[in-house]
């Protein structure tokens, strides 16, 4: 069982959760913003990673420059996150005593069977005042519907990705 702390309504967290479920895991989603965090409890998710990586780069206060993660020590960072949970890098993942912040670290990579595509971390929303410019993009392949080919770099297959309902990016040569 995986405990998955997410921001409700976040399309990226929803996609990440579905990736874990398709990989065969039971995922218990919790509201990261409503959780009664303590500094010690939150700190356990960050391990030995640098303080600046604890922050959600798409958080409004980070994007506006109000909070500059690279200038903070651990105690100041945790105090800010307890006051404003939107600053916390998502998702927070916990499984069998292992914890991490973000979708590109252990134990998540092992849970999916392969390294996670860097784009799985990016914001799914269109570019806006408080979004990153990353978009999760999957190239469509011309294959028959019966084929269930593996997607390079993941433990997922094309049929599994289709169940995620992620729109494919059209190439310039693809007719509309």
C-alpha positions, 0 to 999 in steps of 0.5 A: 500500500502506498500513501500518496499525499497530493493536492486535490484537483492537481492533474499532475498528481492525478496522473502520477497516482494512476501511473502507480495504480496501473503498475499494480499498486494500491494507492491511498490518496490523502490531501496534502493541504489538510494534513496536520503536519509537524516539522519532524513528520514533514522532514522525514519525506526529504531525507538528505536532499538539498533544502531547495529541492523540498519546494514546489517550484510552481508554488505561487510564492516561489514563482513570485520570488516571495520565497527563495528556496536556495536561501533557506536552511532546513528550519526556516523551510519547514516553518514556511511549509507548515504555514503554507503547504502549497510550498511543499513539493508534491507528491509526498509518497510513503510506502513500508517506511520509505518516504520521498517528496516528488515523483522522480526519487526512490521509492517511486522509481522502484515502484514503477520498475524504471526511472520516471520520465522527467516530464512526469514531475511537470505541471499538467495545466496550461502555462499560466501565472502560477504554472511551470511550462512543462507538459507531459507529452507522449508520442503516438505510434502507428501500431495496431490496437491489438499490440500492447508495446512497452513504452521506452523508459517505463514499465508501462505499455501503450494500452496502459498509457491510453487508460491514463487518458493523456493527450498525445502531442501532434507532430508537425507531420501529423495531419489534423 
